[in-house]
Amino acid sequence: TGFLFNWISDDQEICMNTAPNVISGTEPRGGYGNFQIQWKESPDGSSWSNIIGATNKDYQPPALTDTIFYQRIVVSKLNASDSITDKGNIIRITDLDSIKVNLLSVYFSMPTGH
């Protein structure tokens, strides 16, 4: 964990169009206090977007149709020019149905007679 004790719960596996369990985060501590939280999501684990309105300690993702990654950012501010930012661990929520569909697509698109 980082110096603000920014840790979120483990990876999950779900079926398509199913809401994952709540992603639980530890209570931040240390730094300057005055914590600001922002949850982020990514389709590939490298290109991140803020989740609008996701600023609480825990986050409930919506029903998903694809695999997605989540991360929680915690900022502790002393003043406008002095702050600490802690990027928490990254978790992956795997949509098992999308994996099966992709595997079946590969299987059925393979040439026959070889």
C-alpha positions as CSV (number, residue, x, y, z in Angstrom):
1,T,0.0,0.0,0.0
2,G,1.0,3.6,-0.4
3,F,1.7,6.1,2.3
4,L,-1.9,7.0,2.4
5,F,-2.9,3.4,2.9
6,N,-4.8,3.4,-0.4
7,W,-5.7,-0.2,-1.1
8,I,-8.8,-1.6,-2.9
9,S,-10.3,-5.1,-2.9
10,D,-9.2,-8.0,-5.1
11,D,-9.9,-8.9,-8.8
12,Q,-13.3,-10.3,-9.6
13,E,-14.8,-12.6,-12.3
14,I,-18.4,-12.0,-13.4
15,C,-20.9,-13.1,-16.1
16,M,-21.9,-10.6,-18.8
17,N,-24.4,-7.9,-17.8
18,T,-23.8,-8.6,-14.1
19,A,-22.9,-6.0,-11.6
20,P,-19.6,-6.8,-9.8
21,N,-19.5,-6.8,-6.0
22,V,-18.7,-3.4,-4.4
23,I,-15.0,-2.6,-4.7
24,S,-14.0,-1.8,-1.1
25,G,-11.3,0.6,-0.3
26,T,-9.3,1.1,2.9
27,E,-9.8,4.3,4.9
28,P,-7.0,6.6,3.8
29,R,-4.8,8.0,6.6
30,G,-1.5,9.9,6.9
31,G,-0.5,12.7,4.6
32,Y,-2.1,16.0,5.5
33,G,-5.6,14.6,6.0
34,N,-8.4,16.3,4.0
35,F,-8.6,13.4,1.5
36,Q,-10.1,13.6,-2.0
37,I,-10.9,10.4,-3.7
38,Q,-11.3,9.8,-7.5
39,W,-12.0,6.4,-9.0
40,K,-10.7,5.6,-12.5
41,E,-11.5,2.9,-15.1
42,S,-9.6,1.5,-18.0
43,P,-10.4,-1.0,-20.8
44,D,-6.8,-2.1,-21.0
45,G,-5.0,-1.2,-17.7
46,S,-3.0,1.7,-19.3
47,S,-5.4,4.3,-20.6
48,W,-7.4,5.7,-17.7
49,S,-10.5,7.9,-17.4
50,N,-12.1,9.5,-14.3
51,I,-15.5,7.9,-13.3
52,I,-17.8,10.9,-13.0
53,G,-19.2,11.1,-9.5
54,A,-17.1,8.3,-8.1
55,T,-15.5,10.1,-5.1
56,N,-16.4,7.8,-2.2
57,K,-14.2,5.4,-0.3
58,D,-15.9,2.4,-2.0
59,Y,-17.2,2.1,-5.6
60,Q,-20.1,0.0,-7.0
61,P,-19.5,-0.6,-10.7
62,P,-22.5,-1.0,-13.0
63,A,-23.4,-4.2,-14.8
64,L,-20.5,-4.8,-17.3
65,T,-20.3,-6.3,-20.7
66,D,-16.6,-6.5,-21.0
67,T,-13.4,-6.8,-18.8
68,I,-12.4,-3.6,-17.2
69,F,-9.7,-2.3,-14.8
70,Y,-10.3,0.0,-11.8
71,Q,-8.0,2.1,-9.7
72,R,-8.5,4.6,-6.8
73,I,-6.5,7.8,-6.5
74,V,-6.3,9.6,-3.1
75,V,-5.0,13.1,-2.8
76,S,-4.2,14.7,0.6
77,K,-3.9,18.5,0.4
78,L,-2.2,20.9,2.8
79,N,-3.0,23.9,0.6
80,A,-3.3,24.8,-3.1
81,S,0.4,24.2,-3.8
82,D,1.3,21.3,-1.4
83,S,-0.4,17.9,-1.8
84,I,0.4,14.2,-1.8
85,T,-1.1,11.9,-4.5
86,D,-1.3,8.2,-4.0
87,K,-2.3,5.9,-6.9
88,G,-3.7,2.7,-5.3
89,N,-3.4,-0.9,-6.7
90,I,-5.1,-1.8,-9.9
91,I,-7.8,-4.5,-10.0
92,R,-9.3,-6.3,-12.9
93,I,-12.9,-7.4,-13.3
94,T,-13.1,-10.1,-15.9
95,D,-16.2,-10.7,-17.9
96,L,-16.1,-14.4,-18.4
97,D,-18.8,-14.4,-21.2
98,S,-16.7,-12.1,-23.4
99,I,-13.8,-14.5,-23.1
100,K,-15.9,-17.4,-24.2
101,V,-17.4,-15.5,-27.1
102,N,-13.9,-14.5,-28.3
103,L,-12.7,-18.1,-28.0
104,L,-15.7,-19.4,-29.9
105,S,-15.1,-16.8,-32.6
106,V,-11.6,-18.0,-33.1
107,Y,-12.6,-21.7,-33.1
108,F,-15.4,-21.2,-35.7
109,S,-13.4,-19.0,-38.0
110,M,-10.5,-21.4,-38.3
111,P,-10.2,-23.0,-41.8
112,T,-11.3,-26.7,-42.0
113,G,-9.5,-29.5,-43.8
114,H,-6.0,-29.0,-42.3
